[in-house]
Amino acid sequence: MGLPDDERMIRAAIEAAGDSNSADVPVGAVVFAADGTELARAANTREATGDPTAHAEITALRAAARVHGDGWRLEGATLAVTLEPCTMCAGALVLARVGRVIFGAWEPKTGAVGSLWDVVRDRRLTHRPQVRGGVLESECAALLDEFFRTRR
């Protein structure tokens, strides 16, 4: 899977972000199988559900694990997300054995896939996915800019 595929996957995550409740930060995540087919997608629902773990990545990983057919392991899968995952989400994708993570906008305040921390490439872990950040970065950042502009 190369650049055009990564862009297609991030565009799907951007679409998923559109399903966010107006109170939730518009982040979208999509899990793709090794062959590129979509397994699951989700948007942030933390505010809508009152669940602190309801980040788009966690919700999409849970749904993908239910349909993938290999229990909780998502080996070979790609997680595409509009925003760099936080420590919780980075830990979850490592524990789910996701093969690749691609994301759009960098998150210097809470990002755990290269910005503030680099959880997914910690050599002490038994699984380290491939990472590509900054895919369609300006489009993904624009979702966040618009959301926060209306709140300030």
C-alpha positions in Angstrom: 0.0 0.0 0.0 1.4 3.3 -1.0 0.7 7.0 -1.0 -2.6 6.9 -3.1 -3.9 4.1 -0.8 -2.9 6.1 2.3 -4.7 9.1 1.0 -7.8 7.1 0.2 -7.8 5.7 3.8 -7.4 9.1 5.4 -10.2 10.5 3.2 -12.4 7.7 4.7 -11.3 8.8 8.2 -12.3 12.4 7.3 -15.7 11.2 6.3 -16.0 9.3 9.6 -15.1 12.4 11.5 -18.2 14.0 10.0 -20.3 11.7 12.1 -19.1 13.3 15.3 -21.7 14.8 17.6 -21.5 18.7 17.5 -20.0 18.5 21.1 -17.3 16.1 20.2 -13.9 17.0 18.7 -14.3 15.8 15.0 -11.8 13.0 14.8 -12.5 10.0 12.6 -10.8 6.6 12.5 -11.2 3.7 10.0 -9.7 0.2 10.3 -8.8 -1.5 7.0 -8.0 -5.2 6.6 -4.7 -6.2 5.0 -6.3 -6.3 1.6 -7.6 -2.7 1.9 -11.2 -3.5 2.6 -12.9 -1.4 5.3 -13.6 -3.3 8.6 -15.0 -0.6 10.8 -15.2 3.2 11.2 -16.0 5.5 14.0 -16.0 9.1 15.2 -15.3 10.5 18.6 -18.2 10.0 20.9 -16.7 10.9 24.3 -19.0 13.8 24.9 -22.1 12.2 23.4 -21.7 9.0 25.5 -19.9 10.4 28.6 -17.3 7.7 28.1 -13.7 8.8 28.5 -12.5 5.9 26.3 -14.8 6.7 23.4 -12.1 8.1 21.1 -12.6 7.3 17.4 -9.7 4.9 17.4 -10.8 2.8 20.3 -14.4 2.6 19.0 -13.2 1.6 15.5 -10.7 -1.0 16.9 -13.4 -2.6 19.0 -15.8 -2.8 16.1 -13.0 -4.2 13.7 -12.1 -6.8 16.3 -15.7 -8.0 16.3 -15.8 -8.5 12.5 -12.2 -9.4 11.7 -12.5 -13.1 12.7 -9.2 -13.4 14.6 -10.4 -12.4 18.0 -8.9 -9.2 19.3 -5.8 -9.4 17.0 -5.8 -7.0 14.0 -2.5 -8.2 12.5 -2.0 -6.8 9.0 -4.7 -4.2 9.5 -4.2 -0.5 9.0 -5.7 2.2 11.3 -6.3 5.5 9.5 -7.1 8.4 11.8 -7.4 12.1 11.2 -5.4 13.1 14.3 -2.3 11.6 15.8 -3.4 9.1 18.5 -3.0 9.9 22.2 -1.3 7.5 24.6 -4.5 5.5 25.3 -5.2 5.0 21.6 -1.5 4.3 20.7 -1.4 1.7 23.5 -4.6 0.1 22.2 -3.4 -0.1 18.6 -0.2 -1.7 19.7 -2.0 -4.2 21.9 -4.4 -5.0 19.0 -1.3 -5.8 16.9 -2.3 -3.3 14.2 0.2 -3.5 11.4 0.2 0.1 10.3 -1.1 3.4 11.6 -1.5 6.4 9.3 -2.8 9.7 10.5 -3.4 13.2 9.2 -2.8 16.1 11.6 0.0 16.0 14.2 -1.0 16.6 17.9 2.0 18.3 19.7 0.1 18.5 23.0 -1.0 14.9 23.4 0.3 12.9 20.4 1.8 9.6 21.2 3.0 8.5 17.8 5.9 10.8 17.4 5.0 14.2 18.8 5.0 14.4 22.5 5.7 10.6 23.0 6.4 7.8 20.6 4.6 4.9 22.2 4.2 2.8 19.1 8.0 2.6 18.3 9.2 1.9 21.9 11.7 -0.9 21.5 10.6 -2.4 24.8 7.3 -3.4 23.3 6.8 -6.8 21.5 4.8 -5.2 18.7 5.7 -2.0 16.8 3.5 -1.0 13.9 4.6 0.9 10.8 3.8 4.6 11.1 3.1 7.4 8.6 2.0 10.8 9.8 1.0 14.0 8.0 -1.2 12.3 5.3 -3.6 15.0 4.1 -2.5 17.0 7.1 -4.0 20.4 6.1 -7.4 18.9 5.4 -7.4 17.0 8.8 -6.1 20.1 10.7 -8.9 22.2 9.1 -11.5 20.0 10.7 -10.1 20.8 14.1 -9.4 24.4 13.4 -13.1 24.9 12.4 -14.4 23.1 15.5 -12.3 25.1 17.9 -12.8 28.4 16.1 -16.6 28.1 16.9 -15.9 27.5 20.5 -13.5 30.4 21.3 
